[in-house]
Amino acid sequence: MTISRLNTVVTRNLRTIEMTGVLMRIFSFSLVSWLGPLSPFLFVWAFNTCDAIMLSWCSVIKKDPAYILLNIFWIGVGIVGMTRAAGFL
C-alpha cells in the first residue's frame, strides 16, 4: 500500500485512530502507575511508541504543529525507553 493510500485510510478514520491512540497512551501509563517497578516496561514503551506514531500521523494530516512536535517527541522518548528496557543502555 502506498503512502497516499495510507493517508486516505487514516484521513477517513481520523477520529477513530486518534481515540485509539489516546486510549492506548492512557492504558500504558495507567499500567505503569498501577504496577510500578513490576511493570512490563518494554511492552509499555513499545505500546506507547505505537500510539505516538498513530497520533503523529493524525497530527501531520491535520497540520497541527503543536501535536506533531509533541507526538514526535514521544516517539523519541519511546525509542529511548525501549532501548533502556531491553538493557541496551
DOZAMI-431267 format. One line per field, with one value per residue (C-alpha): residue number from 1; residue in three letters; x, y, z. Coordinates in Angstrom, 2 decimals, padded with zeros to 5 digits. Layout:
DOZAMI-431267
pos: [NUM,...]
code: [ala,...]
X: [X,...]
Y: [Y,...]
Z: [Z,...]
//
This chain:
DOZAMI-431267
pos: [1,2,3,4,5,6,7,8,9,10,11,12,13,14,15,16,17,18,19,20,21,22,23,24,25,26,27,28,29,30,31,32,33,34,35,36,37,38,39,40,41,42,43,44,45,46,47,48,49,50,51,52,53,54,55,56,57,58,59,60,61,62,63,64,65,66,67,68,69,70,71,72,73,74,75,76,77,78,79,80,81,82,83,84,85,86,87,88,89]
code: [met,thr,ile,ser,arg,leu,asn,thr,val,val,thr,arg,asn,leu,arg,thr,ile,glu,met,thr,gly,val,leu,met,arg,ile,phe,ser,phe,ser,leu,val,ser,trp,leu,gly,pro,leu,ser,pro,phe,leu,phe,val,trp,ala,phe,asn,thr,cys,asp,ala,ile,met,leu,ser,trp,cys,ser,val,ile,lys,lys,asp,pro,ala,tyr,ile,leu,leu,asn,ile,phe,trp,ile,gly,val,gly,ile,val,gly,met,thr,arg,ala,ala,gly,phe,leu]
X: [000.00,001.39,001.71,-001.03,-003.45,-002.49,-003.10,-006.53,-007.37,-006.09,-007.98,-011.23,-010.75,-009.01,-011.23,-011.19,-007.40,-006.89,-009.20,-007.49,-004.08,-005.24,-006.74,-003.51,-001.50,-003.85,-003.62,000.18,000.71,-002.02,-000.22,002.99,001.10,-000.59,002.31,005.25,008.57,006.76,005.56,006.48,008.46,009.49,005.83,004.73,007.32,006.58,002.85,003.44,005.64,002.92,000.34,002.79,003.23,-000.54,-001.10,001.82,000.40,-003.01,-001.38,000.53,-002.67,-004.44,-001.41,-001.31,002.28,001.95,000.74,003.18,006.03,004.57,003.96,007.26,008.92,007.05,008.35,011.89,011.13,009.65,012.75,014.96,012.57,012.59,016.38,016.73,014.08,015.83,019.11,020.99,021.62]
Y: [000.00,003.42,006.36,008.16,005.28,005.00,008.74,008.29,005.47,007.46,010.57,008.60,007.10,010.03,010.31,006.57,006.37,009.38,007.98,004.59,006.26,008.29,005.21,003.29,006.05,006.16,002.36,002.26,004.96,003.51,000.18,001.81,003.70,000.54,-001.88,000.45,-001.42,-004.65,-003.08,-004.77,-001.71,-002.95,-003.65,-000.29,001.64,-000.32,000.26,003.96,004.32,002.76,005.21,008.09,007.02,006.86,010.26,011.83,010.66,012.10,015.39,015.63,015.07,017.73,020.05,020.65,021.75,021.53,017.93,016.98,018.14,016.54,013.15,013.03,013.81,010.79,008.58,009.57,009.00,005.61,004.57,005.53,003.76,000.55,000.66,001.05,-001.57,-004.04,-003.42,-001.83,001.43]
Z: [000.00,-000.89,001.49,-000.44,000.07,003.76,004.18,002.62,005.03,008.02,006.91,006.59,010.06,011.77,014.85,015.49,015.12,017.39,020.07,019.86,020.25,023.24,024.91,024.26,025.94,028.94,029.26,029.08,031.70,033.92,033.79,034.99,037.70,038.98,038.73,039.41,039.25,038.30,035.03,031.75,030.68,027.23,026.40,027.83,025.79,022.61,023.07,023.83,020.73,018.55,019.84,019.30,015.68,015.20,016.82,014.92,011.62,012.50,013.55,010.28,008.29,010.38,010.04,013.80,014.62,018.41,018.35,015.61,017.86,020.98,019.42,017.52,020.85,022.33,019.53,020.54,024.23,023.34,021.39,024.34,026.75,024.68,024.38,028.16,028.96,026.67,028.51,025.62,027.53]
//
